[in-house]
């Protein structure tokens, strides 16, 4: 079953805020991946808006959830394309900063005929997200249902955003990717739900649509039952979509 209906009526009463990365993917297709020092003739090239933060925001907006993203793009043509693509998807972008001192974030991706890939990510403006971006986030939290975070922006900004949301009583959902070796211990005390959706084989967007307040506002002593609870809510969601 494809979740392509308007699901905004299923429990998200306020805006979901994504605080994170916005990238342009530069994809090269070739029969195989090159070895070091080798030049290959490719067979295709395309660009595609991406970034873990932007992908989350677009997925939610396409499902009918009011969504706003806070982040940065560079003062280049990619930056304009990225903001435009978010707006077309229905994501509010007024808090995306155009950082003219940096390029937009890019991911250079080589893909072979078997689906294997090699990826080099250049953070660009994403790597410059800092406390000034968190300050823009603060004004949005009073009307937010949840804050979504990832690890494609500086860790200091991730922790600061989580602290701000926690202080405002807004549930924080963390996609702990790309994997990081030195995640501050304090972050885990601010994030109530980290990988439940992954363990269940569903997306975080689906988890939010099940009713993020219901899932995340359970007392700590009953949180161990979250997986069973979410499975039940997931079944209810699909019954309502059938």
N, C-alpha and C positions, 0 to 999 in steps of 0.2 A: 504494500500500500504506500502510495506517495503522499507525503504530508504537504499538499499544495493548496490547502484551503485556508481561509482567513481564520486564524485561531486566536485572535485577540480577545475573544469572549471567554476563553477558557482559564482565566485566573490572573492575568496580568493587568492590574488596574492603573498602574502608572508607568512612566518611562523606565526602560532598562538602559543603563549607561554602560558603554564599553570604553574602558580606558586602556589604550594599547596601540599596537603597531598598524601601520598602513604601508603596504609595499606594492611595487610593480614587479610582477614575475616576468622574466625574460627567458622564454623557453626555446631551446634548440633541440630538434629531433635528428638522430643519426642512427645508422644501423647498429653501432656498438659504441661504447664509451672509449675515449682515447686513453692511452697509457701516457705516463709523464713524458713530455717532450714531443708528443706525436700530434700532427695536424690531420684532421679528418674532414671529408666533405660531408656536410649535413644535407638533410633532405627537407627540412621545414623549420620555420621560425614563427613565433607569435608572442604577443604580450598579453598579459591578463592581470587585472587588479587582484591583489592578494594581501597577505599579512594576516597573522592570526587574529588580531583585533578586528580588522575590517571584515574578515570572513565571518566572524561571530555576528557582527552588527548586520551585515547583509542577510544572513540566514534568518535572523529574528525579524527584520523588517519585512522580508518576503512572506513570512508567516503571519503578518498583520500585527506584530507587536510594536508599539511605539518605542523607537530606539534612537539613541543619540550617542555619538562617538566623540571622545576627547583624545586628541593626539596631534601629530605634526606631519606635514609633508614639506618637501623642499620647494624652493622658488624656481622650479623648472617645469617643463611641459608635462612630465610624469605627474607632478603634483596636481596640476589642473585636471588631468585625466582621472586621477584617483578620486579627487573630491567630486567630480562630475558623476563618476560611476556610483559612488555612495548615494548621492542625491537621487539618481535615477532609480536606485533600489528602494528608496523611501527612508533612508537614514538621514537624520538631522546632522548637519556638519558645521553649524555656526561656531562650534568650539574646536574646530580643527585649525591649528595655527600654521600659516605659511611661513616657514623658516627660511629666509633668503640667504642665510649663512651656511646652508647645507643643501646637499642633494636629497631628493626623495629616496627612501629606502628601496632597495632592489634585491631580488633573488635571481641569480643567474643559474638556470636549471638545464642540465643536459640529460636527455632521456633517450634510451636505446629501444630497439624493437621488442625487447623482452619486458620493458617496463622498468628496468633498473635505471637509477638516476644518480647524478652528482649535483650537489647544490652548494653554491657560495652565496651567503647573505651579506650584503653591505647595509648596515643599519641606517646610515645617512641621518636624516632628521629624527628618526625614531630613537637614535642613540643620544639625542639631546633633550629628550623629555625630562623635565625636572619639576622643582617645587612651583614654578610659575604655572605649569599645566595643572598641577594639583589644586592650585588656587582657583582656576577656572572650574574645576570639577566641584569644588565646595558649593558653588551657587546652585548646582543641579541636584544635589543629594536630597534636599527636603521633599522633592516630588518623585523620588526614584523607588522602584520596586527592588532593584538589585544592581550590584556593580560587578561587571565581569572584567577579570584581569588575566594576563598571560605574561610570559617571560621574554618577549621580544623588545622590551624597553628596559632601561636601566633598573636594576633591582631596588635601588634607593627610591625611585619613583613608585614602583609597585608597592613597596612597604608603606610609603607615605599615603598613597591612595587608599590602601586597605585600612590604615589607621583612621583616616578621615571618614570613611564609610562606616566603620565600626562605631566611631564616636557619634555618628548621626543615626545609628540604629538601622542602617541599611545592610541587608545580607550581602556578603562578599563571596563570589564564586571564582575560583582560580583554576585556570587550565595550566598545569605545571609543565608547559612546553614552550620552547625547546628545553630539554633537560638541563638542569643546572647543578653543579656540584656543591656550591656553598650557598644554600638557601637559609636566610636568617631564621633562627628558631622562633622569633617573635611573630613571623608572618603566619605560622600555623595556628597560633592562638587567635588570630584575627579572621581566619578563613574557616568557616564551619563545614563547607563541602568542597572537596578537592577532586577526587577521582571517582565518586559514586557513579556518575553517568558513564564513565569509561568501563567500569566493572559491569555495569548493566547492559552494555552494548548499545546505548542510546546516546544522542547528542545532548550537550548541555542546553541547547535551545529547547529540545523536547522536555527536559527536566523543568525548565523555567515555565513552560506552557502548562505543566501539570499543576502549577500553583506554587510559586517559589516561596511565598510566605508560609504555606502549610508545611513544606518540606524543611525549611531552614529554621523555623521558629520553634521546633520541638525542644523541650527541656534537654539539657545536656545528659541527664541520666537515662533518657530514652533514645538518645541519638543512635545507639547501636542497632536499633530497629529500623533505621532509615532505609536500608536496602530493601527489606520486606515491604515497607511502606511505599517506596517509590515503585516497586514492581506492581503493587496493587493499583496505584494511581496510573501507571502506564497502561495497564489493562483497561481501566476505566476510560482513559483518553482514546484509545483505539476503538473501543465500543462506541463512543460518541461520534467518532469520525466515520464509522462504517456506513 
